[in-house]
Amino acid sequence: ESKPRHLSEECFPNETLHYKNLREQHFPSRLLVEGMRLRLEDGSASIEDDKKNILTRMATDMKCGGSDEACLSLSLQRANAALHAYFSLAAWSSAVNEGIVEDFD
C-alpha cells in the first residue's frame, strides 16, 4: 500500500520534533538521493518560456557584477547547494540509523 509521505522544514501544527522525525523516516530514500542530485537548470516547465523567464530573473536578481551568464551560474550554484542541503539534512537521521552515512546513495 502506497501512502503519501511528507518532508517539511518545520513541524506540522501540534506535532513534536520527535513525531516529525518519525514521520520523515518513512520518506523514500530513493527520492532523497534524487533530490541531492537534482540541478534546477535541468528541470522543465510546461511552458518553455516560463523556464527561460525564471532563469533570466535568477540572473538579474543575483547582481554579481559580472555578465548575465556569470550571474546565472552563481545563482544556480547557490540554489542547487541549498536544494541539495535540504535533502541531505532530511536524509541524515535515516542514514545515521541505518549506518550508511558515507554510502547513502
BAKOLLO-270122 format. One record per residue (C-alpha): chain; residue in three letters; y, z, x. Coordinates in Angstrom, 1 decimal, padded with zeros to 4 digits. Each point is the difference from the previous one (the first is absolute). Layout:
# residues N
{cadena=A	residuo=Ala	y=Y	z=Z	x=X};
...
# end
This chain:
# residues 105
{cadena=A	residuo=Glu	y=000.0	z=000.0	x=000.0};
{cadena=A	residuo=Ser	y=003.4	z=-001.0	x=001.4};
{cadena=A	residuo=Lys	y=002.8	z=002.5	x=-000.6};
{cadena=A	residuo=Pro	y=003.6	z=-000.5	x=000.9};
{cadena=A	residuo=Arg	y=001.0	z=001.7	x=003.3};
{cadena=A	residuo=His	y=003.5	z=001.0	x=000.9};
{cadena=A	residuo=Leu	y=002.0	z=000.6	x=003.2};
{cadena=A	residuo=Ser	y=003.3	z=001.7	x=-000.3};
{cadena=A	residuo=Glu	y=002.6	z=001.2	x=002.4};
{cadena=A	residuo=Glu	y=000.6	z=003.1	x=-002.1};
{cadena=A	residuo=Cys	y=-002.3	z=002.1	x=-002.2};
{cadena=A	residuo=Phe	y=-000.2	z=-001.0	x=-003.7};
{cadena=A	residuo=Pro	y=001.7	z=002.3	x=-002.5};
{cadena=A	residuo=Asn	y=-001.8	z=003.4	x=-000.1};
{cadena=A	residuo=Glu	y=-002.3	z=-001.1	x=002.8};
{cadena=A	residuo=Thr	y=-000.4	z=002.2	x=003.1};
{cadena=A	residuo=Leu	y=-000.3	z=-001.4	x=003.5};
{cadena=A	residuo=His	y=-003.6	z=001.0	x=000.1};
{cadena=A	residuo=Tyr	y=-000.8	z=-002.1	x=-003.1};
{cadena=A	residuo=Lys	y=002.1	z=-002.9	x=001.3};
{cadena=A	residuo=Asn	y=-002.2	z=000.0	x=003.1};
{cadena=A	residuo=Leu	y=-003.2	z=000.1	x=-002.1};
{cadena=A	residuo=Arg	y=001.2	z=-002.8	x=-002.1};
{cadena=A	residuo=Glu	y=000.9	z=-002.2	x=003.0};
{cadena=A	residuo=Gln	y=-003.3	z=000.6	x=001.7};
{cadena=A	residuo=His	y=-001.6	z=-002.4	x=-002.6};
{cadena=A	residuo=Phe	y=002.4	z=-002.9	x=000.8};
{cadena=A	residuo=Pro	y=-002.0	z=-002.9	x=001.4};
{cadena=A	residuo=Ser	y=000.0	z=000.0	x=003.8};
{cadena=A	residuo=Arg	y=-000.1	z=-003.8	x=000.2};
{cadena=A	residuo=Leu	y=003.3	z=-000.1	x=-001.8};
{cadena=A	residuo=Leu	y=001.5	z=002.5	x=002.4};
{cadena=A	residuo=Val	y=-001.1	z=-002.2	x=002.9};
{cadena=A	residuo=Glu	y=001.4	z=-003.1	x=-001.7};
{cadena=A	residuo=Gly	y=003.3	z=001.8	x=-000.4};
{cadena=A	residuo=Met	y=000.1	z=001.0	x=003.6};
{cadena=A	residuo=Arg	y=-000.4	z=-003.7	x=001.0};
{cadena=A	residuo=Leu	y=002.4	z=-001.6	x=-002.6};
{cadena=A	residuo=Arg	y=003.0	z=-001.9	x=001.2};
{cadena=A	residuo=Leu	y=002.8	z=-000.4	x=-002.6};
{cadena=A	residuo=Glu	y=000.8	z=-003.5	x=001.3};
{cadena=A	residuo=Asp	y=-003.5	z=-001.1	x=-000.8};
{cadena=A	residuo=Gly	y=000.3	z=000.9	x=-003.7};
{cadena=A	residuo=Ser	y=000.7	z=-002.4	x=-002.8};
{cadena=A	residuo=Ala	y=002.1	z=000.0	x=-003.1};
{cadena=A	residuo=Ser	y=-000.6	z=-001.7	x=-003.4};
{cadena=A	residuo=Ile	y=003.2	z=-001.9	x=000.7};
{cadena=A	residuo=Glu	y=000.4	z=-001.1	x=003.6};
{cadena=A	residuo=Asp	y=003.8	z=000.2	x=-000.1};
{cadena=A	residuo=Asp	y=-000.4	z=003.7	x=-000.8};
{cadena=A	residuo=Lys	y=-001.8	z=000.6	x=003.3};
{cadena=A	residuo=Lys	y=002.7	z=-002.1	x=001.9};
{cadena=A	residuo=Asn	y=002.8	z=002.0	x=-001.7};
{cadena=A	residuo=Ile	y=-001.6	z=003.3	x=000.9};
{cadena=A	residuo=Leu	y=-000.5	z=-001.0	x=003.6};
{cadena=A	residuo=Thr	y=003.5	z=-001.3	x=000.2};
{cadena=A	residuo=Arg	y=001.3	z=003.3	x=-001.4};
{cadena=A	residuo=Met	y=-002.0	z=002.0	x=002.4};
{cadena=A	residuo=Ala	y=001.5	z=-001.9	x=002.9};
{cadena=A	residuo=Thr	y=003.6	z=000.3	x=-001.2};
{cadena=A	residuo=Asp	y=-000.4	z=003.7	x=-000.9};
{cadena=A	residuo=Met	y=-001.3	z=000.8	x=003.5};
{cadena=A	residuo=Lys	y=003.4	z=-000.6	x=001.7};
{cadena=A	residuo=Cys	y=-001.6	z=000.0	x=003.4};
{cadena=A	residuo=Gly	y=002.7	z=-002.1	x=001.8};
{cadena=A	residuo=Gly	y=-002.3	z=-002.9	x=000.7};
{cadena=A	residuo=Ser	y=-001.1	z=-003.2	x=-001.7};
{cadena=A	residuo=Asp	y=-001.4	z=000.1	x=-003.5};
{cadena=A	residuo=Glu	y=-003.4	z=-000.7	x=001.4};
{cadena=A	residuo=Ala	y=000.3	z=003.0	x=002.4};
{cadena=A	residuo=Cys	y=001.3	z=002.3	x=-002.7};
{cadena=A	residuo=Leu	y=-002.9	z=-001.1	x=-002.3};
{cadena=A	residuo=Ser	y=-002.5	z=000.6	x=002.7};
{cadena=A	residuo=Leu	y=001.4	z=003.5	x=000.6};
{cadena=A	residuo=Ser	y=000.1	z=000.8	x=-003.7};
{cadena=A	residuo=Leu	y=-003.6	z=-001.2	x=-000.5};
{cadena=A	residuo=Gln	y=-001.1	z=002.0	x=003.0};
{cadena=A	residuo=Arg	y=001.5	z=003.2	x=-001.5};
{cadena=A	residuo=Ala	y=-001.2	z=-000.7	x=-003.5};
{cadena=A	residuo=Asn	y=-003.5	z=-000.7	x=001.2};
{cadena=A	residuo=Ala	y=-000.1	z=003.1	x=002.1};
{cadena=A	residuo=Ala	y=001.1	z=002.1	x=-003.0};
{cadena=A	residuo=Leu	y=-002.7	z=-001.6	x=-002.2};
{cadena=A	residuo=His	y=-002.7	z=000.5	x=002.7};
{cadena=A	residuo=Ala	y=001.1	z=003.6	x=000.5};
{cadena=A	residuo=Tyr	y=-000.3	z=000.7	x=-003.8};
{cadena=A	residuo=Phe	y=-003.6	z=-001.3	x=-000.2};
{cadena=A	residuo=Ser	y=-000.9	z=001.7	x=003.3};
{cadena=A	residuo=Leu	y=001.3	z=003.4	x=-001.3};
{cadena=A	residuo=Ala	y=-001.9	z=-000.5	x=-003.2};
{cadena=A	residuo=Ala	y=-003.2	z=-000.7	x=001.9};
{cadena=A	residuo=Trp	y=000.4	z=002.8	x=002.5};
{cadena=A	residuo=Ser	y=-001.8	z=002.9	x=-001.9};
{cadena=A	residuo=Ser	y=-002.9	z=-002.2	x=-001.0};
{cadena=A	residuo=Ala	y=-000.4	z=-001.3	x=003.6};
{cadena=A	residuo=Val	y=000.1	z=003.6	x=001.4};
{cadena=A	residuo=Asn	y=-002.5	z=001.2	x=-002.6};
{cadena=A	residuo=Glu	y=-002.4	z=-002.8	x=000.8};
{cadena=A	residuo=Gly	y=000.5	z=000.3	x=003.8};
{cadena=A	residuo=Ile	y=001.2	z=-003.6	x=000.3};
{cadena=A	residuo=Val	y=003.7	z=000.3	x=001.0};
{cadena=A	residuo=Glu	y=-000.5	z=-002.2	x=003.0};
{cadena=A	residuo=Asp	y=-002.1	z=-002.6	x=-001.8};
{cadena=A	residuo=Phe	y=001.3	z=000.0	x=-003.6};
{cadena=A	residuo=Asp	y=000.0	z=-003.7	x=-000.4};
# end
